[in-house]
Amino acid sequence: MSTLAMTLLLHTACPRSPTACRSLCAALLRRSHRRAHVSHFSHSARCSSKTCSALLYRNHGEPSQVVQFEDVDLPSVGAKDVLVKMLAAPINPSDINMIQGTYAILPDLPAVGGNEGVAQVVEVGSHVQSLKAGDWVIPRDAGLGTWRTAAVLPEVDVISLPSDIPLLSAATLGVNPCTAFRMLSDFEDLKAGDSVIQNAANSGVGQAVIQIAAAKGINTINVIRDRPEFKQLSDRLKAIGASHVIKEEALRRPEMRELFKTCPRPKLALNGVGGKSATELLRHLQVGGTMVTYGGMAKQPVTVPVSSLIFKDVKLRGFWVTQWKRDHSHDEAAFRAMLDELCSLIRQGKLTAPVCTEVGLQDYRTALDSAMLPFTSAKQVLVM
């Protein structure tokens, strides 16, 4: 192992007996075909005395009650593995849902929290070909467990990023910007001058939609809930490229007719809320338009007016970026092309990370509590 790797990871000797150490590693490595392919540790490596700090949960429940800061044993680097030092990892709603046990995929327990983040390669196995020490990498799929200081991972579980983009942009690139990019690309043939309407416009996905659409000359009609600081939030969204920012209540008012005198009716609606908000988005779609649902923050079903189906022939679709990544797991060119385009926008200053609050890993309780507050505009990012 390199001197750098030893410096980063040789924190303490393993306090467990060899038998207990092997048992813990075995428990963390078990997989179920019905669950996420969670790479807590490398399949090809044996247990060693090296450890990392991690946010671990052994039971599902409220994050503040079940997540613990612990030392976790690291295996040796196998031939097809990479040793990485985590740099930063955000707290996303899907991370919270996974800990609560309500997400579509769940890791075997105990599990390390976090599905997104950026790491730096410290050491590579003898058969690793696509990566080298110093490279920045992000997870290819959900369930990797990013809330930790270091990890030994299979080469195939990560993909490289250029290290000349801002750290927070890299840490938050793999989920929300990819979701926004695919929804703007895969459902309607959008051209400059076309319009998109979305709720949850101040979310991570919403802010990415605004910026990517603006870069392509596409108008965005952005719906947010009313709040005391509505004006400040509206100004901030317009500063990153939002064409229009309106309150949810405005969707039901005559002023929408005035808006559509200067902006074409949208071809595409993006729904991250559900409930009445989604129904109102549908009402404003043009004939033959598409509504894509990617979230359900209201925890209410999407109700579709019969008139929208019969007289407007609207299309209802769903999108989950994890499924897209899995469907394209053997087509690296598609994933790489998307990352390259997003990184190009970042370099040009056309795509920035959402407002973030950086929190040290040991202060995770504060970060978790803040991430679950209503009307939260700042994304909590754990910095290692």
C-alpha positions as CSV (number, residue, x, y, z in Angstrom):
1,M,0.0,0.0,0.0
2,S,1.2,3.5,-0.8
3,T,2.4,5.9,1.9
4,L,-0.7,8.1,1.1
5,A,-3.0,5.2,1.6
6,M,-1.4,4.3,4.9
7,T,-1.7,7.9,6.1
8,L,-5.3,8.1,5.1
9,L,-6.5,4.8,6.4
10,L,-4.3,3.3,9.1
11,H,-6.2,4.9,11.9
12,T,-6.3,2.2,14.6
13,A,-5.8,-1.6,14.9
14,C,-8.9,-3.7,14.7
15,P,-10.3,-4.0,18.2
16,R,-12.2,-7.1,17.4
17,S,-11.0,-10.7,17.4
18,P,-10.2,-12.2,14.0
19,T,-13.3,-14.4,14.3
20,A,-15.6,-11.4,15.2
21,C,-13.9,-9.3,12.4
22,R,-14.6,-12.0,9.8
23,S,-18.2,-12.3,11.0
24,L,-18.8,-8.5,10.8
25,C,-17.4,-8.4,7.3
26,A,-19.5,-11.4,6.2
27,A,-22.6,-9.7,7.6
28,L,-21.9,-6.6,5.6
29,L,-21.2,-8.4,2.4
30,R,-24.4,-10.5,2.2
31,R,-26.7,-9.6,-0.6
32,S,-30.2,-10.3,-1.6
33,H,-31.5,-10.3,-5.2
34,R,-34.5,-8.3,-4.0
35,R,-32.3,-5.5,-2.6
36,A,-29.8,-3.0,-3.7
37,H,-26.4,-4.1,-4.7
38,V,-24.8,-2.3,-1.8
39,S,-21.0,-2.4,-2.0
40,H,-20.1,-1.9,1.7
41,F,-16.8,-3.6,1.1
42,S,-15.1,-5.5,-1.7
43,H,-16.1,-9.0,-2.3
44,S,-12.6,-10.0,-3.3
45,A,-10.7,-8.7,-0.3
46,R,-10.2,-10.2,3.1
47,C,-10.7,-8.3,6.4
48,S,-7.8,-6.3,7.7
49,S,-6.9,-4.1,10.7
50,K,-7.5,-0.8,8.8
51,T,-10.7,1.2,9.5
52,C,-12.7,4.1,8.3
53,S,-15.3,6.3,10.1
54,A,-18.8,5.7,8.8
55,L,-22.4,6.6,9.5
56,L,-24.0,3.1,10.0
57,Y,-27.5,2.0,10.8
58,R,-28.4,-1.5,11.9
59,N,-32.2,-1.0,11.9
60,H,-34.7,1.0,9.9
61,G,-36.3,4.0,11.6
62,E,-35.9,7.7,12.0
63,P,-32.4,8.7,11.0
64,S,-31.8,10.7,14.2
65,Q,-32.5,7.5,16.2
66,V,-30.8,4.7,14.2
67,V,-27.7,6.3,12.5
68,Q,-24.5,6.0,14.5
69,F,-20.9,7.3,13.9
70,E,-18.7,4.2,14.1
71,D,-15.3,2.8,13.0
72,V,-15.8,0.2,10.3
73,D,-13.2,-2.3,9.2
74,L,-11.7,-1.9,5.7
75,P,-10.6,-4.9,3.6
76,S,-7.4,-5.1,1.6
77,V,-7.5,-3.9,-2.0
78,G,-8.3,-6.7,-4.3
79,A,-7.0,-7.0,-7.9
80,K,-10.1,-5.4,-9.4
81,D,-10.8,-3.0,-6.4
82,V,-10.0,0.6,-5.7
83,L,-9.3,2.3,-2.4
84,V,-11.0,5.7,-2.3
85,K,-11.1,8.6,0.2
86,M,-14.6,10.1,0.3
87,L,-14.5,13.9,-0.2
88,A,-18.1,15.0,0.2
89,A,-21.5,13.4,0.2
90,P,-25.0,15.0,0.3
91,I,-28.0,14.0,2.2
92,N,-30.9,13.4,-0.2
93,P,-34.5,12.5,0.4
94,S,-33.9,9.1,-1.0
95,D,-31.1,8.6,1.7
96,I,-33.6,9.4,4.4
97,N,-36.3,7.1,2.9
98,M,-33.7,4.2,2.6
99,I,-32.9,4.6,6.3
100,Q,-36.6,4.7,7.2
101,G,-37.1,1.5,5.2
102,T,-39.6,3.1,2.8
103,Y,-37.5,3.3,-0.4
104,A,-37.9,1.1,-3.4
105,I,-34.5,-0.6,-2.8
106,L,-33.0,-1.4,0.6
107,P,-29.6,-2.6,1.5
108,D,-28.9,-5.5,3.8
109,L,-28.3,-4.4,7.4
110,P,-26.1,-3.1,8.9
111,A,-25.6,-0.6,6.1
112,V,-23.6,2.6,5.6
113,G,-25.9,5.6,4.7
114,G,-25.7,7.7,1.5
115,N,-26.2,7.1,-2.2
116,E,-24.3,10.0,-3.7
117,G,-21.0,11.7,-3.3
118,V,-17.5,12.2,-4.8
119,A,-14.3,10.4,-3.8
120,Q,-10.7,10.4,-4.7
121,V,-8.9,7.2,-5.7
122,V,-6.0,6.5,-3.4
123,E,-4.9,3.1,-4.6
124,V,-5.9,0.7,-7.4
125,G,-5.7,-3.1,-7.7
126,S,-3.3,-4.8,-10.0
127,H,-6.1,-5.5,-12.6
128,V,-7.7,-2.1,-12.6
129,Q,-7.6,-0.4,-16.0
130,S,-10.0,2.5,-16.1
131,L,-8.8,4.4,-13.0
132,K,-5.6,5.6,-11.4
133,A,-4.6,7.2,-8.1
134,G,-5.8,10.8,-7.9
135,D,-8.9,10.3,-10.1
136,W,-12.2,11.6,-8.8
137,V,-15.1,9.1,-8.9
138,I,-18.8,9.0,-8.2
139,P,-21.1,5.9,-7.7
140,R,-22.6,4.3,-10.8
141,D,-25.6,3.1,-8.8
142,A,-27.6,3.7,-5.6
143,G,-26.7,1.9,-2.4
144,L,-23.0,2.3,-2.3
145,G,-22.9,3.8,1.1
146,T,-21.1,7.2,0.8
147,W,-21.3,8.6,4.3
148,R,-17.9,7.4,5.4
149,T,-14.3,8.6,5.1
150,A,-13.0,5.8,2.9
151,A,-14.0,2.6,1.2
152,V,-12.6,-0.3,-0.9
153,L,-14.9,-0.8,-3.9
154,P,-15.0,-2.8,-7.1
155,E,-13.8,-0.7,-10.1
156,V,-17.1,-1.4,-11.8
157,D,-19.1,0.4,-9.1
158,V,-17.7,3.8,-9.7
159,I,-17.1,6.1,-12.7
160,S,-14.6,8.9,-13.1
161,L,-15.2,12.6,-13.1
162,P,-12.9,15.5,-14.1
163,S,-11.3,17.0,-11.0
164,D,-11.5,20.6,-12.4
165,I,-15.1,21.2,-11.4
166,P,-16.1,22.5,-8.0
167,L,-16.2,19.9,-5.2
168,L,-19.9,20.5,-4.3
169,S,-20.9,20.2,-8.0
170,A,-19.1,16.9,-8.2
171,A,-20.6,15.6,-4.9
172,T,-24.2,16.5,-6.1
173,L,-23.9,15.5,-9.8
174,G,-24.9,11.9,-9.8
175,V,-28.6,12.1,-8.8
176,N,-30.4,15.4,-9.3
177,P,-28.7,16.8,-12.4
178,C,-28.8,13.4,-14.1
179,T,-32.5,13.2,-13.3
180,A,-33.1,16.6,-14.7
181,F,-31.0,15.9,-17.8
182,R,-32.8,12.7,-18.7
183,M,-36.3,14.1,-18.1
184,L,-35.6,17.0,-20.4
185,S,-34.1,14.7,-23.0
186,D,-36.1,11.5,-23.1
187,F,-39.8,12.3,-23.1
188,E,-40.4,15.2,-25.5
189,D,-38.5,16.6,-28.4
190,L,-37.8,20.0,-26.8
191,K,-36.4,22.8,-28.8
192,A,-35.4,26.4,-28.0
193,G,-38.5,28.5,-27.3
194,D,-40.5,25.5,-26.0
195,S,-41.8,25.5,-22.4
196,V,-41.6,23.1,-19.4
197,I,-43.7,23.5,-16.3
198,Q,-42.5,22.0,-13.0
199,N,-43.5,21.9,-9.3
200,A,-40.9,21.5,-6.5
201,A,-38.9,24.0,-8.5
202,N,-36.6,24.9,-5.6
203,S,-35.6,21.3,-5.1
204,G,-32.2,19.9,-6.3
205,V,-33.9,18.5,-9.4
206,G,-35.9,21.6,-10.0
207,Q,-32.8,23.9,-9.9
208,A,-31.0,21.6,-12.3
209,V,-34.0,21.6,-14.6
210,I,-34.0,25.4,-14.6
211,Q,-30.3,25.6,-15.5
212,I,-30.1,22.9,-18.1
213,A,-33.3,24.2,-19.8
214,A,-32.0,27.8,-19.8
215,A,-28.7,26.6,-21.4
216,K,-30.9,25.1,-24.2
217,G,-33.1,28.1,-24.6
218,I,-36.1,26.4,-23.1
219,N,-38.6,28.4,-21.0
220,T,-39.4,27.1,-17.5
221,I,-42.6,27.8,-15.5
222,N,-41.6,27.1,-12.0
223,V,-44.1,26.4,-9.2
224,I,-43.2,26.7,-5.5
225,R,-45.2,26.7,-2.3
226,D,-46.0,30.0,-0.7
227,R,-43.6,31.0,2.1
228,P,-42.5,34.1,4.0
229,E,-39.4,34.4,1.9
230,F,-41.1,33.8,-1.5
231,K,-39.7,36.9,-3.1
232,Q,-36.1,36.0,-2.1
233,L,-36.5,32.5,-3.4
234,S,-38.1,33.6,-6.6
235,D,-35.3,36.1,-7.3
236,R,-32.7,33.3,-6.6
237,L,-34.4,30.9,-9.1
238,K,-34.6,33.7,-11.7
239,A,-31.0,34.4,-11.2
240,I,-30.1,30.9,-12.2
241,G,-32.3,31.0,-15.3
242,A,-36.0,30.5,-14.3
243,S,-38.3,32.2,-16.9
244,H,-41.3,32.4,-14.5
245,V,-41.7,31.6,-10.8
246,I,-45.3,31.3,-9.5
247,K,-47.0,30.1,-6.3
248,E,-49.1,26.9,-6.4
249,E,-52.2,29.0,-5.8
250,A,-51.6,30.9,-9.1
251,L,-52.1,27.7,-11.1
252,R,-55.8,28.0,-10.5
253,R,-56.1,31.7,-11.3
254,P,-56.8,33.7,-14.5
255,E,-53.3,35.1,-14.4
256,M,-52.1,31.9,-16.0
257,R,-53.9,33.0,-19.2
258,E,-51.8,36.2,-19.2
259,L,-48.6,34.2,-18.7
260,F,-49.4,32.1,-21.8
261,K,-49.7,35.2,-24.0
262,T,-46.0,35.6,-23.7
263,C,-44.9,31.9,-23.2
264,P,-46.2,28.9,-25.1
265,R,-48.1,26.2,-23.2
266,P,-45.7,23.5,-22.0
267,K,-45.0,20.3,-23.9
268,L,-43.6,18.8,-20.7
269,A,-44.6,18.8,-17.0
270,L,-42.3,17.5,-14.3
271,N,-44.0,16.4,-11.1
272,G,-42.1,15.9,-7.9
273,V,-45.0,16.5,-5.6
274,G,-48.1,14.6,-6.5
275,G,-51.6,15.3,-5.2
276,K,-53.4,18.5,-6.3
277,S,-50.2,20.1,-7.5
278,A,-49.8,17.4,-10.2
279,T,-53.4,17.7,-11.3
280,E,-52.9,21.5,-11.8
281,L,-49.8,20.9,-13.9
282,L,-51.8,18.6,-16.2
283,R,-54.4,21.3,-16.8
284,H,-51.8,23.6,-18.3
285,L,-50.1,21.1,-20.7
286,Q,-50.6,21.6,-24.4
287,V,-52.5,18.9,-26.3
288,G,-50.5,15.7,-26.5
289,G,-48.0,16.8,-23.8
290,T,-46.4,14.6,-21.3
291,M,-46.2,14.7,-17.5
292,V,-43.3,12.9,-15.9
293,T,-43.5,12.0,-12.2
294,Y,-40.2,11.5,-10.4
295,G,-41.2,12.2,-6.8
296,G,-44.2,12.4,-4.5
297,M,-43.3,14.8,-1.7
298,A,-47.0,15.4,-0.8
299,K,-47.5,11.6,-0.3
300,Q,-50.7,11.9,-2.2
301,P,-51.8,10.0,-5.4
302,V,-51.8,11.7,-8.8
303,T,-55.4,12.3,-9.9
304,V,-55.9,12.7,-13.6
305,P,-59.0,14.6,-14.9
306,V,-60.8,12.5,-17.5
307,S,-60.9,15.6,-19.8
308,S,-57.1,15.7,-19.9
309,L,-57.0,12.2,-21.2
310,I,-59.9,12.4,-23.7
311,F,-59.6,15.9,-25.0
312,K,-55.9,16.7,-24.6
313,D,-54.5,13.1,-25.0
314,V,-51.9,13.8,-22.3
315,K,-49.3,11.1,-21.6
316,L,-48.3,10.1,-18.0
317,R,-44.9,8.7,-17.5
318,G,-42.6,8.0,-14.5
319,F,-38.8,8.3,-14.1
320,W,-36.3,6.9,-11.7
321,V,-32.7,7.7,-12.4
322,T,-31.5,4.5,-10.6
323,Q,-33.5,2.4,-13.0
324,W,-32.1,4.4,-16.0
325,K,-28.6,3.7,-14.7
326,R,-29.3,0.0,-14.4
327,D,-30.9,-0.2,-17.8
328,H,-27.7,1.4,-19.2
329,S,-25.2,-0.5,-17.0
330,H,-23.7,-2.1,-20.1
331,D,-23.8,1.1,-22.1
332,E,-21.1,3.2,-20.5
333,A,-21.1,5.6,-23.5
334,A,-24.6,6.9,-22.6
335,F,-23.7,7.6,-19.0
336,R,-20.4,9.1,-20.0
337,A,-21.9,11.3,-22.6
338,M,-24.4,12.6,-20.1
339,L,-21.7,13.3,-17.4
340,D,-19.5,15.0,-20.1
341,E,-22.3,17.3,-21.1
342,L,-23.2,18.2,-17.5
343,C,-19.5,18.8,-16.6
344,S,-19.2,21.1,-19.7
345,L,-22.2,23.1,-18.4
346,I,-20.5,23.3,-15.0
347,R,-17.3,24.6,-16.5
348,Q,-19.2,27.2,-18.5
349,G,-20.9,28.4,-15.3
350,K,-24.3,27.4,-16.6
351,L,-24.9,24.6,-14.1
352,T,-24.1,25.2,-10.4
353,A,-24.7,23.1,-7.3
354,P,-27.7,23.9,-5.2
355,V,-27.2,26.0,-2.2
356,C,-25.3,23.7,0.2
357,T,-24.5,23.7,3.9
358,E,-21.2,21.9,4.5
359,V,-21.2,19.8,7.7
360,G,-18.4,17.6,9.2
361,L,-19.1,13.9,9.3
362,Q,-19.1,13.9,13.1
363,D,-21.8,16.6,13.1
364,Y,-24.1,14.3,11.2
365,R,-27.0,14.6,13.6
366,T,-27.3,18.4,12.9
367,A,-27.2,17.7,9.2
368,L,-29.8,15.0,9.3
369,D,-32.2,17.1,11.4
370,S,-31.7,20.1,9.0
371,A,-32.3,17.9,6.0
372,M,-35.7,16.9,7.3
373,L,-37.0,20.4,8.0
374,P,-39.9,21.7,5.9
375,F,-39.2,24.5,3.4
376,T,-35.5,23.6,3.4
377,S,-33.7,25.2,0.5
378,A,-30.1,24.3,1.4
379,K,-28.8,20.8,0.8
380,Q,-26.8,19.3,3.6
381,V,-23.4,18.0,2.5
382,L,-21.2,15.9,4.7
383,V,-17.6,16.9,4.1
384,M,-14.9,14.4,5.1
